[in-house]
Amino acid sequence: MPYIVCAEEVERHWVAYAPDLPGCYATHKEREAAIGAVPAAVEAYITWCRGHGLLVSGLTGPMVVDEVVRSWPYEDDYEVNAFFASDRPALIVDELSGIKLLLGATRKDLLATVDNLAPEDLVKELPGERWPIAGILGHAASAEWWYLDRMGLAFPQSQIPEDPFARLASVREHFVTCLPALAKRTGVVTLSGETWSARKVLRRALWHERDHTEHILKLRAKPGR
């Protein structure tokens, strides 16, 4: 069967999603290259799911590029990201168990990237990078908290732990606890010019964690790291 691809420009590169497979995406600096990389990303995603013991049906047939959207600055350099037609349908309660498994798989991969790093390596400044690896971990957790906040489901910001591992654990525990509440959110919310839904929160959370997992792996593969 054909599968839909949605693409958006995020921080000067393109992310192309296959929304039927939550967490499946391809990235590139060029729009057409990102879209063209989706078939390989689908195959890699299916292999990744099977490696984590998750069941997923393979997709075959041509791509259907449903929407291609650029992000744009709203105010104070805030980047407004796309809201796709595939973001609008409400989450179904029967999907929640599979979502929990996906979240567990992405978190396992993220933590595996740092499980043998010494404390000093976690906080070492990296040339050309905004954060050390500990900062990337903290950012991943903070973004997940922020996604929940768009839907009014985040706990108070003052309660976010400083330690990146504690932050990851605290926010993720709350995220999973909020899944039934997300499934009850059948409408959309617009904040700072950007539209959000429960399904968009999930799309962004899965993409963001997988993206930064790859980010850390690339950093660690560089010579001298």
ChimeraX attribute file (.defattr): number of C-alpha atoms within 10 A of each C-alpha:
attribute: neighborCount
match mode: 1-to-1
recipient: residues
	/A:1	9
	/A:2	10
	/A:3	18
	/A:4	16
	/A:5	22
	/A:6	22
	/A:7	25
	/A:8	22
	/A:9	23
	/A:10	18
	/A:11	12
	/A:12	11
	/A:13	14
	/A:14	24
	/A:15	24
	/A:16	27
	/A:17	26
	/A:18	24
	/A:19	20
	/A:20	12
	/A:21	17
	/A:22	19
	/A:23	25
	/A:24	22
	/A:25	29
	/A:26	23
	/A:27	23
	/A:28	17
	/A:29	14
	/A:30	14
	/A:31	19
	/A:32	13
	/A:33	15
	/A:34	21
	/A:35	25
	/A:36	17
	/A:37	15
	/A:38	22
	/A:39	20
	/A:40	11
	/A:41	20
	/A:42	22
	/A:43	14
	/A:44	14
	/A:45	20
	/A:46	18
	/A:47	16
	/A:48	15
	/A:49	16
	/A:50	12
	/A:51	11
	/A:52	15
	/A:53	11
	/A:54	14
	/A:55	12
	/A:56	12
	/A:57	7
	/A:58	12
	/A:59	16
	/A:60	12
	/A:61	9
	/A:62	11
	/A:63	17
	/A:64	12
	/A:65	15
	/A:66	13
	/A:67	16
	/A:68	18
	/A:69	16
	/A:70	15
	/A:71	18
	/A:72	16
	/A:73	11
	/A:74	13
	/A:75	10
	/A:76	6
	/A:77	8
	/A:78	13
	/A:79	17
	/A:80	19
	/A:81	20
	/A:82	22
	/A:83	18
	/A:84	18
	/A:85	11
	/A:86	18
	/A:87	20
	/A:88	17
	/A:89	15
	/A:90	18
	/A:91	22
	/A:92	13
	/A:93	13
	/A:94	9
	/A:95	11
	/A:96	16
	/A:97	10
	/A:98	13
	/A:99	17
	/A:100	14
	/A:101	15
	/A:102	18
	/A:103	19
	/A:104	15
	/A:105	19
	/A:106	23
	/A:107	18
	/A:108	13
	/A:109	15
	/A:110	22
	/A:111	14
	/A:112	13
	/A:113	16
	/A:114	19
	/A:115	8
	/A:116	9
	/A:117	12
	/A:118	9
	/A:119	10
	/A:120	9
	/A:121	15
	/A:122	16
	/A:123	13
	/A:124	14
	/A:125	15
	/A:126	13
	/A:127	8
	/A:128	6
	/A:129	10
	/A:130	10
	/A:131	17
	/A:132	18
	/A:133	25
	/A:134	20
	/A:135	17
	/A:136	19
	/A:137	24
	/A:138	20
	/A:139	19
	/A:140	24
	/A:141	25
	/A:142	18
	/A:143	16
	/A:144	23
	/A:145	25
	/A:146	19
	/A:147	21
	/A:148	22
	/A:149	15
	/A:150	20
	/A:151	19
	/A:152	11
	/A:153	17
	/A:154	17
	/A:155	16
	/A:156	9
	/A:157	11
	/A:158	7
	/A:159	10
	/A:160	17
	/A:161	17
	/A:162	10
	/A:163	12
	/A:164	20
	/A:165	14
	/A:166	14
	/A:167	21
	/A:168	22
	/A:169	14
	/A:170	17
	/A:171	24
	/A:172	18
	/A:173	11
	/A:174	16
	/A:175	24
	/A:176	16
	/A:177	12
	/A:178	14
	/A:179	20
	/A:180	14
	/A:181	15
	/A:182	25
	/A:183	18
	/A:184	13
	/A:185	16
	/A:186	14
	/A:187	11
	/A:188	17
	/A:189	14
	/A:190	11
	/A:191	10
	/A:192	11
	/A:193	15
	/A:194	16
	/A:195	18
	/A:196	23
	/A:197	25
	/A:198	26
	/A:199	23
	/A:200	23
	/A:201	19
	/A:202	23
	/A:203	20
	/A:204	16
	/A:205	25
	/A:206	22
	/A:207	19
	/A:208	19
	/A:209	23
	/A:210	21
	/A:211	18
	/A:212	17
	/A:213	23
	/A:214	15
	/A:215	15
	/A:216	17
	/A:217	14
	/A:218	11
	/A:219	15
	/A:220	15
	/A:221	9
	/A:222	8
	/A:223	6
	/A:224	6
	/A:225	10
